[in-house]
Amino acid sequence: MKKTLLLTLMTVSFISSVQAKSLFGRIDKYIIEKTGQVIDVASNEISDNGTAQYFDYKDGKRKTIDLSQISKSVKHEIDGVKIGEVILLTTGVANSPTESISRYCQVFNVFANGMAQVGCKTYEEDNKKGVIVATRLDFIVNNVNSVVAEVDSLEGINKGETVELRTDTKSAKAGRNVKVLAVFANGEALVQKIGFSFLDTSGIVYQGSVDRVQLSDLSKLK
């Protein structure tokens, strides 16, 4: 009886999913170029007259927009930047608009027009005047050619490999083995103590014990 009920529920769930896809079509992320707002647009909401309908969660209502005003999220790389990778981005400081800081950020969406939606690491500098800022700060990058992109390998150091740390960092001592989480085109890298992220499946911005170092601070294991 339990097996029959489970199979029935799974069948209903599958049918509902198929019906939902048929009803709404494929849903893609778009960005409104003028405002930087990211929206969801279903394929069957795009009209032959060059407009699309979407639901604006901020205003709580459906809206119509001209396709010339929005740009679609893409999976391919643009200027070395791709969905899911990490970049270095210079932004303002949360509670001090006159200051700036370089952050490492996870790329959520890259759009065909070169804009990107990213989530960046918060630093102590952001928590000023007694205001505690969230762990992640979200930004819209106007043009990805202005950021430092991630690369697979540079100066003999590869993303994902284990290397030796040659200098003390905030999270580890010199001589400790660390994993290379990201390598950047400017000669920097993000590293993490071995074993620290074994059970941590969260995004890199939320993971602890991550240090930003120069590639010259790392040595290949012998």
Secondary structure, DSSP 8 states (H G I E B T S, - for coil): -HHHHHHHHHHHHHHHHHHHHHHH--EEEEEETTT--EEEEEGGGB-TTSEEEEEETTTTEEEEEEGGGEEEEESS-BTTB-TT-EEEEEEEETTEEEEEEEEEEEEEEEETTS-EEEEEE--GGG--TT----SEEEEEES-GGGSB-EESEETTEETT-EEEE-S--SS--TT-EEEEEEEETTSEEEEEETTTTTT--S-TTT-SSEEEEEGGGEEE--
